[in-house]
Amino acid sequence: MPESPQLADSDRERIQRELIELFAEKLNVHVPSETTDLFESGILDSQKFVELLLHIEDHFKAPIGVEDFETENFQCVGNIASVILRHKNASMPVGVGGWTASQT
């Protein structure tokens, strides 16, 4: 059963906020908004990109695969949130509210 658009939006907004906090706390950089181009602005370079991937996997428990290593996927916080949501949704068990019968 697909998530309601409102639930997906609130998850996306929460992930975006957490990503901006992660940039500040772990990478010591300020991201002005979820649409800021992280490469053009100089926030992400190759070293910080690798650090970011490690922090994303640790914080969100969402492994990022090589197939996601496209510049546009990491161009801004909004795009990164989409990648994380895609991985989290793919790993959720199927059932009502994300729970399987054995979990209820």
C-alpha positions as a Markdown table, in Angstrom:
| # | Residue | x | y | z |
|---|---|---|---|---|
| 1 | Met | 0.0 | 0.0 | 0.0 |
| 2 | Pro | 1.7 | 3.3 | -1.1 |
| 3 | Glu | 2.3 | 6.1 | 1.4 |
| 4 | Ser | -0.1 | 9.0 | 1.3 |
| 5 | Pro | 1.5 | 12.1 | -0.4 |
| 6 | Gln | 1.2 | 14.0 | 2.9 |
| 7 | Leu | 3.1 | 11.4 | 4.8 |
| 8 | Ala | 5.8 | 11.2 | 2.2 |
| 9 | Asp | 6.1 | 15.0 | 2.2 |
| 10 | Ser | 6.5 | 15.1 | 6.0 |
| 11 | Asp | 9.1 | 12.3 | 5.9 |
| 12 | Arg | 10.9 | 14.2 | 3.1 |
| 13 | Glu | 10.9 | 17.5 | 5.1 |
| 14 | Arg | 12.1 | 15.7 | 8.3 |
| 15 | Ile | 15.0 | 14.0 | 6.3 |
| 16 | Gln | 15.9 | 17.4 | 4.7 |
| 17 | Arg | 16.1 | 19.0 | 8.2 |
| 18 | Glu | 18.2 | 16.1 | 9.5 |
| 19 | Leu | 20.5 | 16.4 | 6.5 |
| 20 | Ile | 21.0 | 20.1 | 7.0 |
| 21 | Glu | 21.8 | 19.4 | 10.7 |
| 22 | Leu | 24.2 | 16.6 | 9.6 |
| 23 | Phe | 26.1 | 19.0 | 7.3 |
| 24 | Ala | 26.4 | 21.4 | 10.2 |
| 25 | Glu | 27.4 | 18.9 | 13.0 |
| 26 | Lys | 29.4 | 16.4 | 11.1 |
| 27 | Leu | 30.9 | 18.3 | 8.1 |
| 28 | Asn | 31.0 | 21.7 | 9.8 |
| 29 | Val | 29.4 | 23.5 | 6.9 |
| 30 | His | 26.2 | 25.6 | 6.7 |
| 31 | Val | 23.6 | 24.7 | 4.0 |
| 32 | Pro | 21.3 | 27.7 | 3.5 |
| 33 | Ser | 18.4 | 25.7 | 2.1 |
| 34 | Glu | 17.3 | 22.4 | 0.7 |
| 35 | Thr | 17.7 | 23.7 | -2.9 |
| 36 | Thr | 21.3 | 25.1 | -2.5 |
| 37 | Asp | 23.5 | 23.6 | -5.1 |
| 38 | Leu | 26.1 | 21.8 | -2.9 |
| 39 | Phe | 28.7 | 21.4 | -5.7 |
| 40 | Glu | 28.5 | 24.9 | -7.2 |
| 41 | Ser | 28.5 | 26.5 | -3.8 |
| 42 | Gly | 31.7 | 24.6 | -2.8 |
| 43 | Ile | 29.9 | 22.9 | 0.1 |
| 44 | Leu | 30.6 | 19.4 | -1.3 |
| 45 | Asp | 34.0 | 18.4 | -2.8 |
| 46 | Ser | 35.2 | 14.9 | -3.3 |
| 47 | Gln | 36.4 | 14.4 | 0.3 |
| 48 | Lys | 33.3 | 15.8 | 1.9 |
| 49 | Phe | 31.2 | 13.7 | -0.5 |
| 50 | Val | 32.8 | 10.5 | 0.8 |
| 51 | Glu | 32.3 | 11.7 | 4.4 |
| 52 | Leu | 28.7 | 12.6 | 3.6 |
| 53 | Leu | 28.0 | 9.1 | 2.3 |
| 54 | Leu | 29.4 | 7.5 | 5.5 |
| 55 | His | 27.3 | 9.8 | 7.7 |
| 56 | Ile | 24.1 | 9.2 | 5.6 |
| 57 | Glu | 24.5 | 5.4 | 5.9 |
| 58 | Asp | 25.2 | 5.7 | 9.6 |
| 59 | His | 22.5 | 8.2 | 10.5 |
| 60 | Phe | 19.7 | 7.1 | 8.2 |
| 61 | Lys | 20.6 | 3.4 | 8.1 |
| 62 | Ala | 20.2 | 3.7 | 4.3 |
| 63 | Pro | 23.1 | 2.2 | 2.3 |
| 64 | Ile | 23.8 | 4.2 | -0.8 |
| 65 | Gly | 24.6 | 2.0 | -3.8 |
| 66 | Val | 26.9 | 2.7 | -6.7 |
| 67 | Glu | 23.9 | 3.1 | -8.9 |
| 68 | Asp | 23.0 | 6.3 | -7.0 |
| 69 | Phe | 26.4 | 7.9 | -7.6 |
| 70 | Glu | 25.0 | 10.5 | -10.0 |
| 71 | Thr | 25.8 | 14.1 | -9.5 |
| 72 | Glu | 22.2 | 15.2 | -9.7 |
| 73 | Asn | 21.3 | 12.8 | -6.8 |
| 74 | Phe | 23.6 | 14.8 | -4.5 |
| 75 | Gln | 23.3 | 18.3 | -6.0 |
| 76 | Cys | 21.1 | 19.6 | -3.2 |
| 77 | Val | 19.6 | 18.4 | 0.1 |
| 78 | Gly | 16.2 | 17.9 | -1.5 |
| 79 | Asn | 17.7 | 15.4 | -4.0 |
| 80 | Ile | 19.6 | 13.6 | -1.3 |
| 81 | Ala | 16.4 | 13.2 | 0.7 |
| 82 | Ser | 14.8 | 11.6 | -2.3 |
| 83 | Val | 17.6 | 9.0 | -2.5 |
| 84 | Ile | 17.3 | 8.3 | 1.2 |
| 85 | Leu | 13.5 | 7.9 | 1.0 |
| 86 | Arg | 13.8 | 5.6 | -2.0 |
| 87 | His | 16.2 | 3.3 | -0.1 |
| 88 | Lys | 14.1 | 3.4 | 3.1 |
| 89 | Asn | 10.9 | 2.7 | 1.3 |
| 90 | Ala | 12.6 | -0.2 | -0.6 |
| 91 | Ser | 13.7 | -1.8 | 2.6 |
| 92 | Met | 10.4 | -1.5 | 4.5 |
| 93 | Pro | 8.4 | -4.7 | 5.1 |
| 94 | Val | 5.2 | -4.9 | 3.1 |
| 95 | Gly | 2.1 | -4.6 | 5.3 |
| 96 | Val | -0.3 | -2.1 | 6.7 |
| 97 | Gly | 1.6 | 0.9 | 8.0 |
| 98 | Gly | 4.9 | -0.8 | 7.1 |
| 99 | Trp | 4.3 | -3.7 | 9.6 |
| 100 | Thr | 4.1 | -7.3 | 8.6 |
| 101 | Ala | 1.7 | -9.6 | 10.4 |
| 102 | Ser | 4.5 | -11.1 | 12.5 |
| 103 | Gln | 5.3 | -7.7 | 13.9 |
| 104 | Thr | 1.8 | -6.9 | 15.2 |
